[in-house]
Amino acid sequence: MPSPFPGMNPCLEHPDFWPEVHNRLIVAIADSLTPEVRPKYEVAIEKRVYELNDTNTDSLLVGVPDLAVKRQSQTSERLPSERLQSESVPSNVAVAHSTTQKITVTLPLPEVVRQAYLEVREITTRSVVTVIEVLSPVNKRAGEGREIYLKKRQRVLGSLTNLVEIDLLRGWQPMPILGEDIQSDYRVLVSDQKHRPNAELYPFNLRDRLPSFSIPLRSEDVEPMLNLQELFTTIDDRAGYDYRINYENYLSELVPPLTESEQSWVQELLQQ
């Protein structure tokens, strides 16, 4: 059964599905482009490794003095002297009593995130001609992961390498561009190094089909077209998302949530 959505299925942005969708899309793009660019180029799947520190405010920060354990969710009745002592310290500090008992705490261990991306390389010289990125939450969320990605993005934009950036996540701030403040749910950026600082932006929304666009190579090459909608339809069919997604559950957990208008539109689609 095909997807009820004309373009992007917002439920596939959910953490239960997105890592799989990301990997399937990377492989599908590589498989689609390889016959179009060989024998001059290869389309290689590369992996970037992020080691991120947990900055969740509910966690204990290692090595910082005067920070104590996670706030206890339940409090018990105390003697007046104990209440006075408790009120004299910050609420997130566990007070040690005369009879010390252990408390289970959570430490911010580094989180290792592996993310695949594509490089179109010239076979004879091994030089990277085009980088193709499919953004994930680690790239878009404010914090260390976004900073790492933006530094790599700037290195590519300052080089002779082309960049294709595919953003199929409605959440978080999109990657920066100069000029107009263009609002859209999703977007594809195609930066041909020959035309910088100008680039092609394909903004689209939940109700739209996914775009088709050309992949920049060298100036003397014919640029292959990438039909993103066709690839996504194939991925959706092969992965069997039609029977794996409980729309009632996942639509209520979307981040950001759908607007009232979008919710009505989605319900109409699901009833067809």
C-alpha positions as CSV (number, residue, x, y, z in Angstrom):
1,M,0.0,0.0,0.0
2,P,1.5,3.4,-1.0
3,S,2.1,6.2,1.4
4,P,-1.0,8.3,2.0
5,F,1.1,11.5,1.7
6,P,2.0,13.1,-1.6
7,G,5.5,13.8,-0.4
8,M,7.2,13.4,2.9
9,N,5.5,11.3,5.5
10,P,5.9,13.2,8.8
11,C,5.8,10.1,10.9
12,L,9.1,9.0,9.4
13,E,10.7,11.9,11.2
14,H,10.0,10.1,14.5
15,P,13.1,8.7,16.2
16,D,11.7,5.2,15.9
17,F,12.0,5.5,12.1
18,W,14.4,8.3,11.1
19,P,17.8,6.5,11.6
20,E,16.5,3.7,9.3
21,V,15.0,6.2,6.8
22,H,18.3,8.1,6.7
23,N,20.4,5.1,5.9
24,R,17.9,3.7,3.3
25,L,17.9,7.1,1.6
26,I,21.7,7.4,1.5
27,V,21.9,3.9,-0.1
28,A,19.1,4.7,-2.6
29,I,20.8,7.9,-3.7
30,A,24.1,6.2,-4.2
31,D,22.4,3.4,-6.2
32,S,20.5,5.9,-8.3
33,L,23.5,8.0,-9.2
34,T,26.2,5.4,-9.8
35,P,24.9,4.2,-13.2
36,E,24.7,7.9,-14.3
37,V,28.2,9.0,-13.3
38,R,30.4,5.9,-14.0
39,P,33.0,5.2,-15.2
40,K,34.4,8.7,-14.5
41,Y,33.1,8.9,-10.9
42,E,32.2,6.7,-8.0
43,V,29.6,7.4,-5.3
44,A,31.0,6.4,-2.0
45,I,29.2,6.0,1.3
46,E,31.2,7.6,4.1
47,K,30.6,7.9,7.8
48,R,31.1,10.7,10.2
49,V,31.4,10.0,13.9
50,Y,30.2,12.5,16.5
51,E,31.2,12.0,20.2
52,L,28.7,14.2,22.0
53,N,28.5,15.0,25.7
54,D,25.2,14.8,27.4
55,T,24.1,18.3,28.3
56,N,20.6,17.3,29.6
57,T,19.8,19.5,32.6
58,D,18.5,16.5,34.5
59,S,21.9,14.9,34.6
60,L,24.8,15.3,37.1
61,L,27.7,17.2,35.6
62,V,31.0,15.4,36.3
63,G,33.8,17.4,37.7
64,V,31.8,20.5,38.6
65,P,31.8,21.2,42.3
66,D,28.6,21.9,44.3
67,L,26.3,20.2,41.8
68,A,24.5,17.3,43.3
69,V,22.2,14.5,42.3
70,K,19.0,14.6,40.2
71,R,16.1,16.1,41.9
72,Q,14.0,13.5,43.7
73,S,10.5,13.4,42.5
74,Q,9.0,12.5,45.8
75,T,9.6,14.1,49.2
76,S,8.7,12.6,52.6
77,E,7.6,14.3,55.8
78,R,10.5,15.8,57.7
79,L,11.2,17.2,61.2
80,P,11.2,21.0,61.5
81,S,14.9,21.1,61.8
82,E,15.3,19.0,58.6
83,R,12.8,21.2,56.8
84,L,14.9,24.3,57.8
85,Q,18.1,22.7,56.6
86,S,16.4,21.7,53.3
87,E,15.2,25.2,52.7
88,S,18.6,26.7,53.2
89,V,20.1,24.9,50.2
90,P,19.2,24.8,46.5
91,S,16.3,22.5,45.6
92,N,18.5,20.4,43.3
93,V,20.9,19.4,46.1
94,A,20.3,16.2,48.0
95,V,20.8,16.8,51.8
96,A,22.9,14.1,53.6
97,H,21.3,12.9,56.8
98,S,23.0,11.3,59.7
99,T,22.1,7.9,58.4
100,T,23.6,8.0,54.9
101,Q,21.9,6.0,52.2
102,K,23.0,5.6,48.6
103,I,21.2,7.4,45.9
104,T,21.3,6.3,42.3
105,V,22.4,9.1,39.9
106,T,23.0,9.4,36.2
107,L,26.3,10.5,34.7
108,P,26.6,12.4,31.3
109,L,28.5,9.7,29.3
110,P,29.7,10.7,25.9
111,E,27.3,9.6,23.1
112,V,28.8,8.3,19.9
113,V,26.7,9.0,16.8
114,R,27.6,7.6,13.4
115,Q,26.1,9.3,10.4
116,A,26.4,8.3,6.8
117,Y,26.9,10.8,3.9
118,L,27.9,10.5,0.2
119,E,31.0,11.6,-1.7
120,V,31.1,11.7,-5.5
121,R,34.8,11.1,-6.3
122,E,36.7,11.3,-9.5
123,I,38.1,7.7,-9.9
124,T,41.5,8.7,-11.5
125,T,42.4,11.4,-9.1
126,R,40.4,10.3,-6.0
127,S,39.4,14.0,-5.5
128,V,36.0,14.7,-4.0
129,V,33.8,16.5,-6.5
130,T,30.4,16.6,-4.6
131,V,29.3,16.0,-1.1
132,I,25.7,14.9,-0.5
133,E,24.3,15.3,3.0
134,V,21.0,14.1,4.4
135,L,20.5,16.0,7.6
136,S,19.6,14.3,10.9
137,P,18.6,15.8,14.3
138,V,22.2,15.7,15.5
139,N,23.0,18.2,12.7
140,K,20.1,20.5,13.3
141,R,19.7,20.6,17.1
142,A,21.5,23.5,18.8
143,G,24.6,22.3,20.4
144,E,27.9,20.4,19.7
145,G,26.6,18.3,16.8
146,R,25.3,21.3,14.9
147,E,28.6,23.2,15.5
148,I,30.6,20.3,14.2
149,Y,28.4,20.0,11.1
150,L,28.5,23.7,10.3
151,K,32.3,23.8,10.5
152,K,32.4,20.9,7.9
153,R,29.8,22.7,5.8
154,Q,31.9,25.9,5.8
155,R,35.0,23.9,4.7
156,V,33.1,22.5,1.8
157,L,31.6,25.8,0.8
158,G,35.1,27.4,0.9
159,S,36.5,24.7,-1.4
160,L,36.0,23.6,-5.0
161,T,33.7,20.8,-3.9
162,N,30.0,21.0,-4.7
163,L,27.4,20.5,-1.9
164,V,23.9,19.0,-1.9
165,E,22.1,19.3,1.4
166,I,18.8,17.5,1.9
167,D,16.7,18.5,4.9
168,L,13.6,16.3,5.5
169,L,13.1,17.3,9.1
170,R,10.6,20.0,10.1
171,G,12.1,20.4,13.6
172,W,14.8,22.8,14.6
173,Q,16.4,25.7,12.7
174,P,17.4,25.1,9.1
175,M,20.9,25.5,8.0
176,P,21.9,29.2,7.5
177,I,21.6,31.0,4.2
178,L,22.0,34.7,3.5
179,G,19.3,37.0,2.4
180,E,15.6,36.3,2.5
181,D,14.0,34.5,5.4
182,I,12.4,31.6,3.5
183,Q,10.0,29.6,5.6
184,S,9.3,26.0,4.6
185,D,8.9,22.6,6.3
186,Y,11.6,21.0,4.2
187,R,14.3,22.0,1.8
188,V,17.1,20.9,-0.5
189,L,20.1,23.1,-1.1
190,V,22.3,22.6,-4.2
191,S,25.5,24.6,-4.1
192,D,27.5,24.4,-7.3
193,Q,31.0,25.7,-6.6
194,K,31.1,27.4,-10.0
195,H,28.2,29.7,-9.0
196,R,29.1,30.6,-5.3
197,P,28.0,32.5,-3.3
198,N,24.7,31.8,-5.2
199,A,23.0,28.4,-4.7
200,E,19.8,26.8,-5.7
201,L,17.2,26.3,-2.9
202,Y,14.2,24.0,-3.2
203,P,11.8,24.8,-0.4
204,F,8.7,22.6,0.0
205,N,6.1,21.8,2.6
206,L,4.2,18.8,4.0
207,R,1.5,18.9,1.3
208,D,4.0,19.1,-1.6
209,R,5.8,16.4,-3.6
210,L,9.5,16.0,-3.0
211,P,11.5,17.8,-5.7
212,S,13.8,16.6,-8.5
213,F,17.1,18.4,-9.0
214,S,20.4,18.0,-10.7
215,I,23.6,16.9,-9.0
216,P,26.5,19.2,-9.9
217,L,29.8,17.7,-11.1
218,R,32.6,19.2,-13.1
219,S,31.8,21.9,-15.6
220,E,32.3,19.6,-18.6
221,D,30.0,16.9,-17.3
222,V,26.3,16.3,-17.9
223,E,24.6,16.6,-14.5
224,P,22.4,13.6,-13.5
225,M,18.9,14.3,-12.2
226,L,17.9,13.0,-8.8
227,N,14.1,12.3,-8.4
228,L,13.8,12.5,-4.7
229,Q,10.1,11.6,-4.7
230,E,10.6,8.5,-6.8
231,L,13.4,7.3,-4.4
232,F,11.3,8.0,-1.3
233,T,8.3,6.1,-2.8
234,T,10.5,3.1,-3.4
235,I,11.9,3.2,0.1
236,D,8.5,3.5,1.7
237,D,7.3,0.5,-0.3
238,R,10.3,-1.7,0.4
239,A,10.4,-0.9,4.1
240,G,6.7,-1.7,4.6
241,Y,6.0,1.5,6.5
242,D,2.3,1.2,5.6
243,Y,1.8,-1.6,8.1
244,R,4.5,-0.5,10.6
245,I,3.2,3.0,11.4
246,N,0.4,3.4,13.9
247,Y,-0.7,6.9,12.7
248,E,-2.9,7.5,15.8
249,N,0.1,7.1,18.0
250,Y,2.9,8.7,16.0
251,L,1.0,11.8,14.8
252,S,0.4,12.8,18.4
253,E,4.1,12.6,19.1
254,L,5.4,14.7,16.2
255,V,8.0,17.4,17.0
256,P,7.0,20.1,16.1
257,P,3.3,19.2,16.3
258,L,1.1,19.6,13.2
259,T,-1.0,22.8,13.0
260,E,-4.8,22.4,13.2
261,S,-5.0,22.9,9.4
262,E,-2.4,20.2,8.8
263,Q,-4.1,17.8,11.3
264,S,-7.4,18.1,9.4
265,W,-5.7,17.6,6.1
266,V,-3.9,14.5,7.4
267,Q,-7.1,13.0,8.8
268,E,-8.7,13.5,5.4
269,L,-5.8,11.7,3.7
270,L,-5.9,8.8,6.1
271,Q,-9.7,8.3,5.6
272,Q,-9.4,8.0,1.8
